[in-house]
């Protein structure tokens, strides 16, 4: 029996581990960090990903640990609602660390190996040789790479794939306050000039938020500096938004980037990539983690049909997933670039106000479509 080796203990890698565990396919997961954890921010889980988690027996735990989000409000900086939309497919907002805890809770401890940082990969025709910083090495005939947008392995195997910067900065935080009832189960998004602010309840008396601005800023800043900067940048926004910033328990700052939409292979010989490691997207559609979950489920479903040389199904896996992923990357990028000028922001605000409701239904259907998984779908 072939043993599958998973590199990366994030959302994609752990979803893969859960799927293989349920199918009784032998695996080991290797994570470079000393513990399975995530940075202190929230993540949105859409209906399609929830359906997959239901198949894996984890949906209810995720719902219990997060907050159902069914309504979307587009508002101005004074929180006057421009457009209110109710979703036909509610999602969940959950703390990333809680999601990681849920995904890892069922995996036998002996299957997870921490402090395992890759230093070199030799990818031969019949096997992949993995070398770790502790001196250990593994020869694998099926290696699944789930190590994120900065993937060490991708840079070795596909050095021609470059990270594409949106020249925008995103700040994320969590604030322990109680929102007024009008914001229950609601995701609120504000556009003003070249700035965006989004917030939603995550747990009881806990609100997740994010701010985006048209500036590339790779400098590491401390919480005090970030708080002061954001309060200055968003000084003319509604007092509630400034309260979310001033009382935030944490701040995470990142440049917004993706891997573009250029044609590429997601696999090479006995090695295959999932999630951000091969098709990272900007966060404008909240689909990064969801697409990693879909990748893992699609790949594992195909693996159950062969159970020998898993590399035989790698092209089929990419073929099934490629169209949806390309649509999400392109749409998310175009959506984010509407911040490039005040004119574009005015256009997007008019779009939010007047576009027919069927557009949002169509977009939701595309994001939540799992028909490509037939006969492995979750219905």
Helices and strands as residue ranges (DSSP letters): E 4-7, H 11-22, E 27-30, E 42-45, H 47-55, H 59-65, E 67-75, E 81-95, H 96-105, G 109-111, E 112-113, E 118-123, E 128-132, E 137-140, E 143-145, H 152-157, E 164-175, G 181-183, E 186-192, E 195-203, E 206-213, H 223-233, H 239-246, E 252-258, E 267-268, E 271-273, H 276-279, G 283-285, H 288-303, G 310-313, H 314-336, G 337-339, H 342-354, H 357-367, G 371-373
